Amino acid sequence: MAYIAGRILAAVPILIIVSVFIFSLVHIAPGDPAVLLAGDNATPQQVSEIRERLHLDEPLPVQFGIWAVKALQLDLGQSIYSGQPVTRLIAQRVEPTLVLGFVTLVLTVAIALPLGIIAAWKANTVVDRAIMGFAVLGFSVPVFAIGYSLVYVFAVELRWFPVQGYKTLANGPLETLRSVALPAFALALVFAALIARVTRAAMLEVLNENHIRTARAKGLGTARILIVHALKSAGVPIITVIGIGLATLIGGVVVTESVFNIPGIGRLTVDAITRRDYPVVQGVILFFSAMLIGVNILVDLSYALFDPRVRG
Amino acid sequence: MSVTAPSEKPAAAPDLPRARPSRLKVFAEPTTLISLIIIGGFVLMALCAPLIASDPIAISPAERLDGPSGAAPLGRDHLGRDVFARAVYGARVSLSVGFAVAALTTIFGVAIGVYAGMSRVGGALVMRLNDAMMAIPAVLLAIALAALFRAGLLAVIIAITVPEVPRMVRLVRSVVLGVKAQPYVTAAVSVGTSGLALVFRHILPNTLGPVLVQATYACASAIIASAVLSFLGVGTAPETPSWGGMMADARRYFRIHPELMLYPGILLSLLVLAVNILGDRLSDALDPRKLKRGGL
């Protein structure tokens, strides 16, 4: 319990610094923040209105205080473009992003773990080189290039999947799955490349240890040793890199949603940025950062599953 | 280590004093050579762009989306611009962003990382800030920064460098802490070596290898990030030829002219692949543990 509480408490200062940083984004940029926030087509009157509403003539720390208190109450201000509350915009868009993220994660693990394990088992053979070659390729090809290649082959030519768009869960989970299959696969290829490399490295580390030799000597089968004995010991670094890699994944989601025209938070981000809708941009970055911090707390907590020393 | 443990090898001819393979040997490996040649080729292409290709900005609406011709060997885009010329010139943005981000990340990352490793109180503070920066998804931060500072090569470079630095800081600090714990550093301190001399004589040389590897990876990810920024429309100015921008332009004509997407995509992937492979080779060469034997 103390461990869990400690992990959660440690996240608080990080979240505070992150929000200071996100808050100051608008202030680092050259120019008057009120003009920036008002958008390109604002009249002088609108600018002064915004200055007043957001207390932009107050000293910076006071401004941050006001902004942070509101943020804690889940009030991230209003979109300049649509006038809607940022929190509502995010809430409306959260489903596709979460579904896409979840399916990607499942696909990633399904691709990366077997590949990483096989590569470590067959280390320094042709199989290993082929898998690792695929892995380097995976994170060298930009996700939008993979995305468009998949669309061309599987949606335009073969017509197995829709080219673009998202079907909500209300249409039935199968339809949803079909609509996120290509974007999730594109993202998973990139993410799996990263995870497969770490899995291989972690497995190699473990396979050289004595307890594996003991297991071998006991006459256990290869599959059992690899999966039950080695993978469990290799779990911590693999889970850790999944947590760290999530930052990359979020970046990928932003790009992928715009390739596949999925109305999620990534799409919201890109739209907000092209419209210079700064309250939305700030809100979305805060949302993703909080999510990242939250997932990494879960990652820390999951160490207890793999490593009994953490529990004590 | 137990003294009585039987030696693993039978006492055959002692093969111990074999010379350690030189780290420079990595440059003679075929994969390293190939990736160096590819990167060199791209650099040459970027430098000699005016000699190889025609004007990448000149528009020719009458010839829009025309197929390959003598004047435009890869055809023309939706504004009638020469796709080949834009692809050749596109190497300039990618390479300048890649190299500039790698260099800036190294300078700031090493400076901050060494400070964080050497100073106890300041170091803790720096690492808190660093952790917070790493909690913001890099691409998102880069997009936001690039959008705030408006289009331009410098803005793109800064926007990509900012989220890249914390990773370097964390790496350098961990190396510094490791070196500081070494007995020879304690010895150096005890004979009165000053902090600055310690840093330059003992600490910095030890960071060189890991920093080189990390800088190579930073270069690769910066090239992708700059393409992402251009693709999303917050990168360099739209008329500036860049691979990401070409792919963004090609989106609307994707079904009829997928090749417009394909050319820049292949060039981009090839360059990033070469840089990543170089990073891997350097990393293997500098970290002997990587050569661990696997299998069961």
HADDOCK unambig.tbl for C-alpha pairs under 7 A between the chains (distance, minus, plus):
assign (segid A and resid 14 and name CA) (segid B and resid 128 and name CA) 6.95 0.50 0.50
assign (segid A and resid 14 and name CA) (segid B and resid 131 and name CA) 6.83 0.50 0.50
assign (segid A and resid 14 and name CA) (segid B and resid 132 and name CA) 4.88 0.50 0.50
assign (segid A and resid 15 and name CA) (segid B and resid 132 and name CA) 6.96 0.50 0.50
assign (segid A and resid 17 and name CA) (segid B and resid 129 and name CA) 6.86 0.50 0.50
assign (segid A and resid 17 and name CA) (segid B and resid 132 and name CA) 5.99 0.50 0.50
assign (segid A and resid 18 and name CA) (segid B and resid 132 and name CA) 5.39 0.50 0.50
assign (segid A and resid 18 and name CA) (segid B and resid 133 and name CA) 6.74 0.50 0.50
assign (segid A and resid 29 and name CA) (segid B and resid 148 and name CA) 5.78 0.50 0.50
assign (segid A and resid 29 and name CA) (segid B and resid 149 and name CA) 6.03 0.50 0.50
assign (segid A and resid 120 and name CA) (segid B and resid 294 and name CA) 5.83 0.50 0.50
assign (segid A and resid 120 and name CA) (segid B and resid 295 and name CA) 6.31 0.50 0.50
assign (segid A and resid 121 and name CA) (segid B and resid 294 and name CA) 6.16 0.50 0.50
assign (segid A and resid 121 and name CA) (segid B and resid 295 and name CA) 4.24 0.50 0.50
assign (segid A and resid 121 and name CA) (segid B and resid 296 and name CA) 6.26 0.50 0.50
assign (segid A and resid 122 and name CA) (segid B and resid 294 and name CA) 6.98 0.50 0.50
assign (segid A and resid 122 and name CA) (segid B and resid 295 and name CA) 5.35 0.50 0.50
assign (segid A and resid 123 and name CA) (segid B and resid 293 and name CA) 6.94 0.50 0.50
assign (segid A and resid 123 and name CA) (segid B and resid 294 and name CA) 4.96 0.50 0.50
assign (segid A and resid 123 and name CA) (segid B and resid 295 and name CA) 5.70 0.50 0.50
assign (segid A and resid 136 and name CA) (segid B and resid 273 and name CA) 6.87 0.50 0.50
assign (segid A and resid 137 and name CA) (segid B and resid 273 and name CA) 6.22 0.50 0.50
assign (segid A and resid 140 and name CA) (segid B and resid 269 and name CA) 5.66 0.50 0.50
assign (segid A and resid 140 and name CA) (segid B and resid 272 and name CA) 5.27 0.50 0.50
assign (segid A and resid 140 and name CA) (segid B and resid 273 and name CA) 4.99 0.50 0.50
assign (segid A and resid 141 and name CA) (segid B and resid 269 and name CA) 4.70 0.50 0.50
assign (segid A and resid 142 and name CA) (segid B and resid 224 and name CA) 6.16 0.50 0.50
assign (segid A and resid 142 and name CA) (segid B and resid 269 and name CA) 6.91 0.50 0.50
assign (segid A and resid 145 and name CA) (segid B and resid 265 and name CA) 5.87 0.50 0.50
assign (segid A and resid 204 and name CA) (segid B and resid 294 and name CA) 5.38 0.50 0.50
assign (segid A and resid 207 and name CA) (segid B and resid 294 and name CA) 6.54 0.50 0.50
assign (segid A and resid 208 and name CA) (segid B and resid 294 and name CA) 7.00 0.50 0.50
assign (segid A and resid 247 and name CA) (segid B and resid 137 and name CA) 4.69 0.50 0.50
assign (segid A and resid 247 and name CA) (segid B and resid 138 and name CA) 6.87 0.50 0.50
assign (segid A and resid 248 and name CA) (segid B and resid 137 and name CA) 6.75 0.50 0.50
assign (segid A and resid 250 and name CA) (segid B and resid 137 and name CA) 6.61 0.50 0.50
assign (segid A and resid 251 and name CA) (segid B and resid 137 and name CA) 6.36 0.50 0.50
assign (segid A and resid 251 and name CA) (segid B and resid 138 and name CA) 6.94 0.50 0.50
assign (segid A and resid 251 and name CA) (segid B and resid 139 and name CA) 4.93 0.50 0.50
assign (segid A and resid 251 and name CA) (segid B and resid 140 and name CA) 6.01 0.50 0.50
assign (segid A and resid 273 and name CA) (segid B and resid 144 and name CA) 6.99 0.50 0.50
assign (segid A and resid 273 and name CA) (segid B and resid 147 and name CA) 6.51 0.50 0.50
assign (segid A and resid 285 and name CA) (segid B and resid 140 and name CA) 6.87 0.50 0.50
assign (segid A and resid 289 and name CA) (segid B and resid 135 and name CA) 5.59 0.50 0.50
assign (segid A and resid 289 and name CA) (segid B and resid 136 and name CA) 4.92 0.50 0.50
assign (segid A and resid 289 and name CA) (segid B and resid 137 and name CA) 6.61 0.50 0.50
assign (segid A and resid 292 and name CA) (segid B and resid 135 and name CA) 6.39 0.50 0.50
assign (segid A and resid 293 and name CA) (segid B and resid 135 and name CA) 6.25 0.50 0.50
